[in-house]
Amino acid sequence: MQKGIDLNKSDLIDAIASGADISKAAAGRALDTVVASITGALKEGDTVSLVGFGTFYVSERAARTGRNPATGQTIQIKGSKAPKFRAGKALKDGVN
């Protein structure tokens, strides 16, 4: 892979297929299953820890007061949940 080139889903499927010596279709299904499993766990309020890679978790955003930039009017912003990722040591070391 060249430096400065973004990795998209298709590129990731190609890398999984060649690394695991499986078809691209099987690699695509595997990737979709991993993403769906992580999404489902987060939706249930669980955390997903992949040792060495990192941890996916859900963060609560409190309700707050904001301002409409177009009118300057004060508005109420509802609380929400946001998915977050905390990189593991091996991932951090691999990047640096």
Stockholm file with secondary structure:
# STOCKHOLM 1.0

chainA/1-96         MQKGIDLNKSDLIDAIASGADISKAAAGRALDTVVASITGALKEGDTVSLVGFGTFYVSERAARTGRNPATGQTIQIKGSKAPKFRAGKALKDGVN
#=GR chainA/1-96 SS CCTTCCCCHHHHHHHHHHHHTCCHHHHHHHHHHHHHHHHHHHHTTCCEEETTTEEEEEEEECCEEEECTTTCCEEEECCEEEEEEEECHHHHHHHC
#=GC SS_cons        CCTTCCCCHHHHHHHHHHHHTCCHHHHHHHHHHHHHHHHHHHHTTCCEEETTTEEEEEEEECCEEEECTTTCCEEEECCEEEEEEEECHHHHHHHC
//
